[in-house]
């Protein structure tokens, strides 16, 4: 008879982050200046981001990067997070697979985002910055950044995607509770926002619009730096603490994952759980499969184009080598606000090109069906973003049921959905629908990609 629950918690925290760039056979291409088309260095990026983050961003040499002691101390407030064997979910599915999840929802901010918010604010404070700014979709990153800014005595300004602000009003309340100023994007407070609203007065906002406004604020305000919750390499480095802990915890369980899964917006939580395990594929001959679960309505990994593109709608950022749907892409109003981004991170994009991982597209209704089953079996209401990972894990478990294989499946539960109950209410009432972008619309959006 199966046990109800099997939880492992490792209290000896990692003292260094993992940087997969050092072990990649083909390194990510560099970000380039949109005008000169020349690769950017640390000094070029440091007028936007904290300098140490820029050093980490371009570091393709060091496989492990020490975690500052001050950040380690802050991590101890909530880490390590549990690794859980999902016995009840396995039983409900009738699968021979062993399903584990890393529960990043248990920290006070409710998601994995705080793992990078703390070091980014620490580095900003250390170099004399007084203000930080950022964008946020569903609000999990905005909440984490607002809290981290308060911890290190920084002022924070957050641009939240307008439609997400309407869908999840309590997220902006959380940010304000921590002292941040929150503005719906696009707004009339920046030149980028005004231009977007002029072109489309009913624009619902996107992560691209919010990034444009935050970058503009950072580059026009003395003592202000821009922080980012996903996409860039240094964010994935910080998030690697998830997978480094999971490695130890899986060893305690006496198992090793055949499949590692995470939801995918820009790549932060996917890289966090996957990269420490992927290094064993790259260096030790392991054959683990890595799956990034993205929304069917925003399919950059499976239907996007690999190209140099802007990370924002206004074209303020450097050009990044990424799988993209075009920086002018206007996403559907799905409830997984953290996954509605037009491009994939540079590391992820190179790994996809090299066939070392792959993406799957999940329809919105399937994600909520999976989230509901997970809640009713494991007692945790997952964030709509995390439900994409659950849905992909269920697909893999169903394959095992058909073949009889006893695979070990590990996924990252990146956050809880307790502030997303409006979405669940709409699903339970039958008011949600699937969105699928046409090939014609993808081609149209890709015309905005710089040549």
C-alpha positions in Angstrom: 0.0 0.0 0.0 1.4 3.4 -1.0 2.2 6.0 1.7 0.2 9.1 1.6 3.1 11.5 1.5 6.9 11.4 1.3 8.6 14.7 2.0 12.4 15.3 1.9 13.9 18.5 3.2 17.6 19.2 2.9 18.8 21.8 5.5 22.5 22.1 4.3 22.0 24.8 1.7 24.1 25.2 -1.4 26.8 27.9 -1.1 27.2 28.4 -4.8 24.9 28.8 -7.8 25.3 26.7 -10.9 26.1 28.3 -14.3 25.3 26.0 -17.1 27.0 28.3 -19.7 30.4 26.9 -18.6 29.4 23.3 -19.6 27.4 24.0 -22.7 29.0 22.6 -25.9 27.7 25.6 -27.8 27.7 28.7 -25.8 24.7 31.2 -26.1 25.3 33.9 -28.6 26.0 37.3 -27.1 23.4 40.1 -26.7 24.2 42.8 -29.3 23.7 46.5 -29.7 20.7 47.2 -32.0 22.4 50.0 -33.9 26.0 48.8 -34.2 25.2 45.0 -34.1 28.3 44.6 -31.9 28.4 42.3 -28.9 27.7 44.0 -25.6 30.1 43.9 -22.6 29.6 44.3 -18.9 30.0 48.1 -19.1 27.3 48.3 -21.8 24.8 46.4 -19.7 25.7 48.0 -16.4 23.9 51.2 -17.1 20.7 49.2 -16.9 21.4 46.3 -14.5 23.4 45.9 -11.3 27.0 45.4 -12.4 27.5 42.0 -10.7 24.5 40.7 -12.5 26.0 41.8 -15.8 29.3 39.9 -14.9 27.2 36.8 -14.2 25.2 37.3 -17.4 28.2 37.1 -19.6 30.2 34.5 -17.6 30.8 31.4 -19.8 33.8 30.2 -17.8 32.9 29.5 -14.2 30.5 26.6 -13.6 29.8 27.6 -9.9 29.4 31.2 -8.6 29.6 31.8 -4.9 26.4 33.0 -3.2 27.2 36.1 -1.1 26.9 35.3 2.7 24.3 38.1 3.1 22.1 36.3 0.5 22.7 32.9 2.0 21.4 34.3 5.3 18.2 35.6 3.7 17.8 32.2 1.9 17.8 30.5 5.3 14.5 32.2 6.1 12.6 29.9 3.8 15.0 27.4 2.2 15.4 24.5 1.7 12.0 23.8 0.1 10.5 20.3 0.3 10.7 17.6 -2.4 7.5 15.7 -2.3 6.5 12.3 -3.7 3.0 12.7 -5.2 1.6 9.4 -4.1 -2.0 10.5 -4.2 -1.7 11.9 -7.7 0.0 8.7 -8.9 -2.8 6.6 -7.4 -5.5 8.8 -9.1 -3.8 8.4 -12.4 -3.2 4.7 -12.0 0.4 5.1 -13.3 3.5 3.1 -12.5 5.5 6.3 -12.7 7.0 7.9 -9.6 6.1 11.5 -9.6 8.0 14.0 -7.5 7.6 17.8 -7.2 9.8 20.5 -5.8 7.5 22.7 -3.8 8.6 26.3 -4.3 5.2 27.6 -3.2 5.9 27.3 0.5 8.1 30.4 0.9 6.4 33.6 2.3 6.1 35.1 -1.2 4.4 32.1 -2.6 6.7 31.4 -5.6 10.3 30.7 -6.7 10.8 34.3 -7.8 12.3 35.4 -4.5 15.4 33.3 -5.2 16.6 35.9 -7.7 15.0 39.0 -6.3 17.1 38.8 -3.1 20.5 38.7 -4.9 19.6 41.3 -7.5 18.5 43.8 -4.8 21.6 42.9 -2.7 23.9 43.6 -5.7 22.0 46.8 -6.4 22.3 48.1 -2.8 26.0 47.1 -2.6 26.9 49.3 -5.6 25.0 52.3 -4.2 21.7 52.1 -6.0 18.7 53.7 -4.2 15.9 52.6 -6.5 15.0 49.5 -8.5 12.3 49.0 -11.1 10.8 46.0 -12.9 7.9 44.6 -14.8 5.6 41.8 -13.7 2.9 39.8 -15.3 0.9 37.7 -12.9 2.6 39.6 -10.1 4.7 36.9 -8.4 7.9 38.5 -9.5 6.6 42.0 -8.6 5.7 40.8 -5.2 9.1 39.1 -4.7 11.0 42.2 -5.9 9.0 44.5 -3.7 9.8 42.4 -0.7 13.5 42.1 -1.5 13.7 45.8 -2.1 12.3 46.5 1.4 14.7 44.0 2.9 17.7 45.9 1.5 16.3 49.4 1.9 15.6 50.2 -1.7 12.6 52.0 -3.3 10.8 49.9 -5.8 8.6 50.8 -8.8 6.7 48.0 -10.6 5.0 48.1 -13.9 2.3 45.3 -14.0 0.7 44.1 -17.1 -2.7 45.9 -17.2 -4.9 42.8 -17.9 -3.1 40.8 -15.1 -3.6 43.7 -12.7 -7.3 43.5 -13.4 -7.4 39.7 -13.2 -5.3 39.5 -9.9 -5.9 42.7 -8.0 -4.5 41.3 -4.7 -1.1 40.9 -6.3 -0.7 44.7 -6.6 -1.9 45.0 -3.1 0.9 42.7 -1.9 3.4 44.8 -3.7 2.1 48.0 -2.2 2.1 46.3 1.3 5.9 46.0 0.9 6.2 49.7 -0.1 6.4 49.5 -3.9 4.7 51.9 -6.3 2.7 49.9 -8.8 1.5 51.1 -12.2 -0.6 49.2 -14.8 1.1 48.9 -18.2 0.9 50.4 -20.7 0.6 53.7 -18.8 0.8 57.4 -19.5 3.8 57.7 -17.2 6.5 56.9 -19.7 7.2 57.8 -23.4 7.0 54.1 -24.3 3.6 53.7 -22.6 2.2 56.8 -24.3 3.3 55.6 -27.7 1.8 52.2 -27.2 -1.5 53.7 -26.0 -1.6 56.1 -28.9 -1.2 53.2 -31.3 -3.7 51.0 -29.5 -5.8 52.8 -26.8 -7.3 49.4 -25.7 -4.0 47.5 -25.4 -4.3 45.0 -22.6 -0.6 45.2 -21.9 2.1 42.5 -22.2 5.4 41.7 -20.5 7.0 43.5 -23.5 5.1 46.8 -22.8 5.9 46.6 -19.1 9.6 45.9 -19.7 9.8 49.0 -22.0 8.4 51.2 -19.3 10.6 49.8 -16.6 13.7 50.1 -18.7 12.8 53.7 -19.6 12.4 54.6 -15.9 15.7 52.9 -15.0 17.7 54.7 -17.7 16.2 58.1 -17.0 16.3 58.1 -13.2 19.5 58.7 -11.3 20.4 55.9 -8.8 17.9 53.5 -10.4 18.6 50.0 -11.8 16.4 47.6 -13.7 15.8 44.1 -12.3 14.3 41.2 -14.2 12.5 38.0 -13.0 13.2 35.7 -16.0 14.7 35.4 -19.5 18.3 36.6 -18.7 21.2 34.3 -17.8 21.9 35.6 -14.4 18.3 35.0 -13.3 18.6 31.3 -14.3 21.9 31.1 -12.3 20.2 32.4 -9.2 17.3 30.0 -9.6 19.7 27.0 -9.8 19.4 26.7 -6.1 16.1 24.8 -6.8 17.8 22.1 -8.8 20.9 21.9 -6.6 18.7 21.2 -3.6 16.6 18.7 -5.6 19.7 16.8 -6.6 20.5 16.1 -2.9 16.9 15.4 -2.1 16.5 12.9 -5.0 19.6 11.1 -3.7 18.1 10.9 -0.3 15.0 9.3 -1.9 17.3 6.8 -3.7 16.0 7.8 -7.2 17.1 9.9 -10.1 14.7 11.7 -12.6 14.1 10.2 -16.0 12.1 13.4 -16.9 12.4 16.9 -15.5 9.5 19.3 -16.3 8.7 23.0 -15.5 6.4 25.6 -16.9 7.9 28.1 -19.3 7.5 31.8 -19.7 11.1 33.2 -20.1 12.9 30.3 -18.4 13.6 31.2 -14.8 12.0 28.3 -13.0 12.7 25.8 -15.8 16.4 26.6 -15.7 16.3 26.6 -11.9 15.1 23.0 -11.7 16.6 21.6 -14.9 20.1 23.0 -15.4 21.7 21.3 -12.3 20.4 17.9 -13.6 21.2 18.8 -17.2 24.9 19.1 -16.4 25.0 15.4 -15.7 23.7 14.8 -19.3 26.4 17.1 -20.6 29.3 15.7 -18.4 28.4 12.3 -17.1 26.4 10.5 -19.8 23.0 10.7 -18.1 20.0 10.6 -20.5 17.3 12.6 -18.6 14.6 14.2 -20.8 13.9 17.9 -20.2 10.5 19.3 -21.0 9.4 23.0 -20.9 5.6 23.4 -20.7 4.4 26.6 -22.4 0.8 27.9 -23.1 -0.7 26.9 -26.5 -1.5 30.6 -26.9 2.1 31.7 -26.6 4.2 28.9 -28.4 7.6 30.5 -28.9 9.5 27.2 -28.2 7.6 25.1 -30.7 6.4 27.6 -33.3 8.6 30.6 -32.8 11.6 31.6 -34.8 15.2 31.7 -33.6 16.5 35.2 -34.3 17.9 38.3 -32.6 15.0 40.2 -31.2 14.2 42.9 -28.7 13.2 41.8 -25.2 10.6 44.5 -25.0 7.9 46.1 -27.3 9.5 49.6 -27.6 12.9 48.3 -28.6 14.8 49.7 -25.6 16.6 46.5 -24.7 19.6 44.9 -26.4 18.9 42.4 -29.2 18.8 39.0 -27.7 19.3 35.6 -29.5 16.1 33.9 -28.8 13.2 31.8 -30.0 10.6 34.5 -30.4 7.1 35.3 -31.7 8.1 38.9 -32.4 8.5 41.6 -29.8 5.2 43.2 -30.9 3.3 40.0 -30.1 0.1 40.7 -28.2 -0.7 37.6 -26.1 -4.2 36.2 -25.4 -5.6 37.0 -22.0 -5.0 33.6 -20.4 -4.7 33.5 -16.6 -1.1 32.2 -16.6 0.1 35.8 -16.7 3.7 34.9 -16.0 3.9 32.8 -19.2 2.7 35.4 -21.7 6.1 36.5 -22.9 7.1 36.6 -26.6 10.6 35.2 -26.3 12.7 32.5 -24.6 15.9 33.1 -22.7 19.2 32.9 -24.5 20.4 29.8 -22.7 17.2 27.9 -23.3 17.1 29.0 -26.9 20.6 27.5 -27.5 19.7 24.3 -25.7 16.5 24.0 -27.8 18.6 24.5 -31.0 21.0 21.8 -29.9 18.2 19.3 -29.1 19.1 19.1 -25.4 15.5 19.8 -24.3 12.2 20.5 -25.9 8.9 22.4 -25.4 5.3 21.3 -25.3 2.2 23.5 -25.7 -0.6 23.1 -23.2 -4.2 24.4 -23.8 -5.6 26.6 -21.0 -8.4 24.2 -20.2 -6.1 21.2 -19.8 -3.9 23.2 -17.4 -6.9 24.0 -15.1 -8.1 20.4 -15.3 -4.6 19.3 -14.2 -4.5 22.0 -11.5 -7.9 20.8 -10.1 -6.8 17.2 -10.0 -3.5 18.2 -8.3 -5.4 20.2 -5.7 -7.9 17.4 -5.0 -5.2 14.8 -4.6 -2.2 16.7 -3.1 -4.1 19.4 -1.2 -2.2 22.3 -2.9 -3.9 24.8 -5.2 -1.3 25.5 -7.9 -0.7 28.7 -9.7 -2.0 28.7 -13.3 1.6 28.9 -14.5 2.6 25.8 -12.4 -0.4 23.9 -13.7 1.3 23.8 -17.1 4.0 21.7 -15.5 1.5 19.5 -13.8 -0.3 18.9 -17.1 2.9 18.0 -18.8 3.8 15.6 -15.9 0.4 14.0 -16.2 0.9 13.5 -19.9 4.2 11.7 -19.2 2.6 9.6 -16.4 -0.2 8.6 -18.8 2.4 7.4 -21.3 4.0 5.3 -18.5 0.5 3.8 -17.8 0.3 2.7 -21.4 3.8 1.3 -21.7 4.1 0.0 -18.1 7.4 1.9 -17.7 8.2 2.9 -14.1 9.8 6.3 -14.9 10.8 8.9 -12.3 9.2 12.2 -13.2 10.2 15.4 -11.4 8.5 18.8 -11.9 8.8 22.2 -10.3 5.7 23.5 -8.5 6.8 27.1 -9.0 4.1 28.8 -7.0 0.6 28.4 -5.3 -2.6 29.7 -6.8 -4.3 31.2 -3.6 -4.4 34.6 -5.2 -5.7 33.1 -8.5 -9.0 31.9 -7.3 -10.9 34.2 -9.8 -9.4 32.1 -12.5 -10.4 28.8 -10.8 -13.9 30.3 -10.3 -14.2 31.0 -14.0 -13.0 27.5 -14.9 -15.5 25.9 -12.5 -18.2 28.0 -14.0 -17.3 27.0 -17.5 -16.3 30.5 -18.5 -12.7 29.9 -19.7 -11.8 29.0 -23.2 -8.7 27.8 -25.1 -6.7 30.2 -27.3 -4.6 29.1 -30.2 -2.7 31.4 -32.4 -2.8 30.8 -36.2 0.2 30.4 -38.4 -0.8 33.6 -40.2 -0.7 35.6 -37.0 2.7 34.2 -36.1 4.1 35.1 -39.5 2.6 38.6 -39.2 4.1 39.1 -35.7 7.5 37.8 -36.8 7.7 40.6 -39.4 8.6 42.9 -36.4 11.8 41.0 -35.8 14.9 43.0 -36.8 16.6 41.7 -39.9 
